[in-house]
Amino acid sequence: MMQLPTRKSLSGKRRWLRAFGLTTAMVMVLAACSTSTSTPTSSAPTGGASTSGTPTAGPPADTSPLTIGISLSLTGDFADPGKAAQRGYELWASDVNKKGGILGRQVTLKIVNDASSPDQVVTNYTNLITQDKVDIVLGPFSSLLTIPASRVAKRYGYSFIEPAGGGPSVFAQKLDNLFFVQPAQTTNGGDVFADYILSLPADQQPKTAAYLKLDDPFAAPIAANIQARFEAAGIQTVYDQTYPSETADLTPVVSGMAATHPDVVIGGTQSLDAFGIVKAMIQLKSNPKWMFLSNGANSPVEFPDKVGAANTEGVFSSGDWYPGSTQPSSAPFIASYTAMYGGDANSIDPTSAEAYSAGMLLEQVAAKTGKIDNATIISTLHSGKWPTLVGDLSWDKYGVPQGEYLLEQWIGGKLVTVYPAASAQHAPVAPKPPWAG
C-alpha cells in the first residue's frame, strides 16, 4: 500500500516495511557513480507466477538480453523497503527467465543503489539510460525518489512503471509515461474504512470520532479524508490533533484523545508513530470500539513485534496484497518467494508483491503486442485492466490508479481482509477487544 515520503518521518520505516534480511546470493555489488552499487541479475528457472509473451512471426527474433535498469535504496532511510522491492524484482526476473524470458529474451536486472537520496536517484537513472543503455527502467521506492526519477525517464522517452510512489505530488507532474502499481493513490488509503463504517446501519455507526494526524503529507490527508466523510454523515469530531514527525513521546497527544472517550479513533500515521500511539493507548487503557491506523498496523511482521501480538487484535488498516489473496497469481508467487528466500507467506512484505507486479505488467504487454519497447508499453497500458498480485489495475492518463485499497483487520493474530465483502476472508469484528496490556 502506501509509501513513505519524507526522510524525517521515516526513520528507515515504511507503512508496510518489515525488517527482512536479504537471503539471495544473486546480488553482485559493483561500483557505480560515487555512492551507487550495481547488481546485474540474470536468473535461472523453476516455475513462477507469471505468463511470458512469445514472439510473433516476422523478422528474426531478438535473442539478446532484455536489460532493465532500477535504482533502489539499499542503504539510507529507505533501505528496508528498498530491499523488499529488490527481492520482488529479482524474484520476478528469476520466474520469467524460467519460462523463457520475455519474447524469448532473458531478463537481466541492473540494480543500482541510490542511498535514499533524490540527487543520487537522478544520477542513477540518467546513467542507466544514457551510459548503460538499458532497454527499460522500473521505479524506486517512495514518492520522494519517484518524482525526480520519473522526470528523467520522461525526458528520454522511457516508460516508468513504479511500485511505491503514490503521493499526489507524483501525479501532479502529469506524466503520461508513469504507472503506479497499487490500487489507488496513497492518500486514498482510508477510503475503504470510511466505506465500511458508513455501510453499517445508522444505529450501529459510531457517534463520535477522534483523529490523530502525523504532520506528513502522506499520512495526515488519509485521516482528513475520513474525517470529511464522517462529519458529512453526522459523526461528531471530539478530538483532532496534528503532531510533528519528531514527536518521540505520544502520550500527551493520546491522553487528550482518551479523555474524550471517542467511539472510533482514526490515525493518519506512518510506522513509528503508529506503534507509539498503540503503546500509549494501552498504558492509558483507552479502548475505542473501532481503531484505524493508516500505516504501521498493515505490517504483518513489525506491528505484532512492536506492540505485542495480543495487542493487535481488532485494529484496522488498509493494503493491497495479503497472504490470503485470491488473485490467481498469488499462490504461485508465495511458493516461488518462499522457495527463494525462505520463511512463509506472512513474512512477505507487500512491497515485494508490488515490485513483482511491475514486472508482470511488462510480460502482459509483450504477450498482447509481441513487442517490448517503451512507446508500446506506454500506449498499451493506457487502456484495459491488467491483472497483478495487487489487483486488476487501470490508470488515468497521468498514471493514477483507478481502484481502491482493501480493508484489513487483525483477527486471531493474523492480518486478514474484511472489506469489501467480495474480497473478505472474514467479517469485520467490532467492537475492538480490550488491550491485552
N, C-alpha and C positions, 0 to 999 in steps of 0.2 A: 503494500500500500503505500505509503507516503514517504517522501524523502526528507532528510534533514537539510536545511538550507544554510544556516549560518554557522560558522565555526564556533562562535561563542556559545550558542545554545546547545551545541552538540556534545562536547567533551568526549568525542570518539564514539558516540552512540547514535542509533537511528531508530526510527519508530519501530522497525522490525529487526533491529540489529541484534545479532547474537554473537557472543564470543565463541567462534567455531574455528579452530586452527586448521590450516591447510594440511591435507594429508597427501595431496597429489605430488608425485615425483616428476611430473611432466614439465615443470617450470624451469627454464634455464635463464638465469639473470645475467643480462648483458648491459654494458654501459650505454646510455643514450641521453643526449643533452647533458646538462650539468647535474640534474637531480633525478633523471628518469632511468628506469630499467626496462629492458625489452625481454619479452617472453614469447619466442616463436613456439607455436603449438601445432603439431600435425598429429592427429590421433588415429589409433587403430581400433578395430571393430569388435562388436558383440551385441547387437540388439539395441534398440533405443526407442525414444518416444515420438520420433518424427517421421515424416514422409518426404523423400527426396524427389526432385524433379528428374526427368530423363530427357536427353537431347532430342530435338526434333530433326527431321530429315533436312538436308541442306549441305552446306559446306562442311568439310571435315571438322569434327568436334574438337573444341579446345580442351586439351587434357592437362594444361598447365595448372599448378596450384591456384586456388582462389584465396587470395591473401586479404584478410580482414584486419584492419587496424583498430585498436581500442586503447584508450587511456583510462586507467583505473587508479584509485587511491589505495596503494599498497602500503603506504606509510601516512602518518599525519592523522588529523581528526577523523577522517572518513575511512580509516584503514579496515575496520571490522566489516562494514557493509561492502567496502570495495573488494575485499577478499571473498565475500559471499557472492558478489557479482562475478568475480573471476571463476569461482567454482561452477557457476551456472553456464557461463560462456564456454569454458573448457569441456564441460560435460556434453554440451550440445555439439561442439566440434567433434568430439570423440564418437558420439552416437551417429551423427550424419556421415562421418567418414566410414563407419562400419557398414553403412548402407550404400556405399559407392560414391559419397560426396554429393555435390550439387552439380547437376548436369554433367556428371562424370568427372568433375574436378574435385580433388581432395582439398579440404578446407585447412588453411594454415592461419592461426591467430598470431598477430604481432601485438603483444600487450606491453604497454609502457607505463611507468609509474609517474603520476602527476603530483605525488606527495600532498594531495588535498589542496593544491594551490591553483587558483584561477589563472595566474600567469603561466604556470607550467603546463596546464592543460591546453592553452592556446599554442604554445611551442610544440607540444607533443602532436596535436592533430595537424598542425602546419607541416611538421617534418614527416609524419606518416603519409600525408598526401603528396607533398612536393619532392621529398627525397626518397622515401621508401616506395613510393608509387603503389600503395595498396589499392586493391580493387574497390573495396567498400570499407566504410567505418561504422562502428556501433558506438553507443554512447557511454559516458562515465556515470559515476554516482553523484546524485544531488543536483538540485536546481542551480546552486552556486556555480558548479562546473559545467553544467549542461548549457547554460546561457552563452558563455563565450565560445564553447566548443561547437555549438550548433551554428554559430555565425561563421566560423572557419569552414565548416562543411558546406554551408550555403555559398560562400564566396567561390569555392572551387567546383560547385555543381554536384556535390555528393549528397546522397540520401542520408538521413540521420535518424535511425531507429534507436530509441534510447529508453532504458528501463526504469530510470529513477529520478527524473527531473520533471515534476508535475506541478510546480507552483505557477500562479497567474503570470508572473514576470517572464516565464518561459514562453508562454503563448502570446503575450503582449508583443513579442517580436514579429509576429505574423509571418512566420517562415513556412513555406509550403513543402519543404523537404523534411520536416520534423514529424515524428510519430512517437507518441508517448505510450509505452507498453504497460499500462494499467487501465482499469475500467473507467476512471474519471479523473479529473484534475484533483490534486491533493486536498485543496481546501474544501472540497465537497465530501470529505470523508465521513462527516457526521450526519449527512442527509438521511442515510438509511436508518439511523437510530431515531431520528425525528419521524420518519415514515412509520416505524414500528409503534412508537408511543401514540401517535395520532391516529393509528388504526384501531386502537383499543376503544371499547365503548366509553362514552363520555364519563360515566360514573366510575370507571376504573383507571382513568388517566390521572397523573399527578396534578395536584392543585398548586404546588409551589416548587420553585426551582432555584438552584444556586449555580453560579458559573465561576470557575477558576480558570484564568487565562494566562498562559505564558506570553510575555511580550515578545512575540516571534511571529513573523508574517506567514508562517506555515502552520501555526498552532492556534493562535487566538481566533482567526477567522472561522475555524471549524466550529468552535463553541458559539461564536457570534451568529453564524448561520442557523444553528439550532435554536438559539435564543429568540431570534426574529420570528421563527415559525411557532415556537411555543407561546410567545407573547400574543401573537396574532390569534392563537387558538384559545387564549384566556388563561394560560398557565402563568401565575404571578411570579415575577422575579423578586426573590427576597434577599439575594446576595449576588454581587457582581464585582469581582476583584481581578485586576490585572497585576501581575508581579514581574519584576525584571529577571532576565535569564540568569543573572549571577546570584540569585537568592539561594543561599545554602540551607537555611532552616525555614521550612514552610509552615511550621507550627503556628505562628501568629496569623498567617493567612487562613489556615484551616480552622483555627479557633474561632475566628469571626464568622466563618461559614457555619460551623457546628452550632453556634448559638441561635441560628435562625431555624434549625430543625427542618431543612427542606425535604420534600418527598423525593426529589431527583437531584443528583449532583452531576454536572457536566464539566469535564476537564478538557480544555484545549491545551494539550500537553505534548511535550517530547518525552524522551525516556526517563532521564534522571529526575525531573520534577514530578513525573507520574509516580515513581517509586516513593518519592518524598511525601507526596500527598497521602498515599495509602498508609504509610507508616505513621503519619501524624493523625490520621483519622482513627487508626487502631488505638493509638495512645489516648486519644480523646473520647474513644467509644462513640464516635459519630457514625451511624449506620443508616443511610437512606434506603428507601425502597428500591431505587434504581441508581446505578452509577455507570457513567460512560467516560472512558478516557481515550482520547483520540490516538495517542501513541503510548508506547511502553507496555500497556496491557495486551497488545497484539503480538508480543514476543512469546512464543511457546517455551522458550528456554529461559530468557532473562527474567521475566516477570515473576514466576514462582521462585526463582533463585534469590531475587532481591527482596521480595515482600513475604516470602514463606508460602509454600504450596497451599496450605489450608486457608490462607487469606486471599486467594484468587477467586474463591467461589462467588459466582453471581455477577462479577464485574463484566461490563460490555466494552467492546472496542469494534473496530472495523478493519477489513483487509480484503485481499483478492484471492491469493492461493492459500489453501489449507490442506493438511494431510489427508482429510477425508473427502477431498474434492471429487465430484462426479464427472469432471471433464475427462473425455476418453483418453487423453494423453497423460493423465496424472499418474495412473498406476505404473505404466512403463517408465515414466520419469523417476518415480520413487525407487523402483527396482534398480534402475541404472545408477542413480545417485548413491544409494547405499552400497552397491557393488564397488563403486569407485572410491567413495570417501568413508564408508562405514557408518555406524550409527543407525538410527531408524527414521521413520517419516517425521516424527516430532522434533527431530534435530535439524530439519531443513529450514534454513532462513528463506522466507518468501522472496528476498532479493535474488536468490539463486534461480527461483522459478521465473521471475520476471526477466532476468538476463537470458535464460534458456528460451523463453518465449520470443525474445527479439530474434534469435536465430531461426526459430520455427517460421517466422514471417518470411525470411529470405527464402527458405525452402519452398514455401507455398507460392511465392511469386514466380520462382523458377519453374515449378511444376505447372503453373497456369499458363505462363507465357513462353516457356522454352528459352528465356533469356534471363541474365542476371547482371544487368548494367544499372547504373544509378538512375538514369532517366526512366527506365522501365519500372524500377522499384517505386519511385515516387508516383508515377501516373497510375500504377496498378493498385497501390494501397489506398488511393483516394476513393475507391468505390468498393462496395460489398462489405461483408463481415468476414472476419478472419479468426478461426478457432485457435486458441492458445491455452496454455496452462492457467492463465488468469482470466479466462472467459473468451467469449466471441467479441472481438474488438472491431470498432469502426471509429473514424475520426472526422472532424470537420476539416475545412481547408487549411487550417493552421495547426493541425495535429492534436487538437483537444479531443480526448476520447469521449464517446457518447453513451457510456454505460454508467453503472453505479457500483459502489463497493458492497461487500457483503457484511451483514451484522454478525459479529462473533460474541460468544459469551463463554466464560469459564464455568463448566459444569462437570462435576465429578473429577476434578483435577486436570481436565483437558479443555483446550480452546476449540469450541465447536461452532459451526454456523447455525444460526437460529432464525434468520430472516433475510430475504423474503421466503415465504413458505416453499416455493418451488426448489430452493437450494438448501433448505434447512435439514440439518442432521438431527435436530432436537427442537422442541418447542421452547420459546424463551421462558426463563424461570424468574418469577417475581412473587413476593418481594425478595430482595437480596438477603441471603442468610447472614447472621451476625458474624463479625470478625472472629477468627479463632484466637487472636491475641498473640 
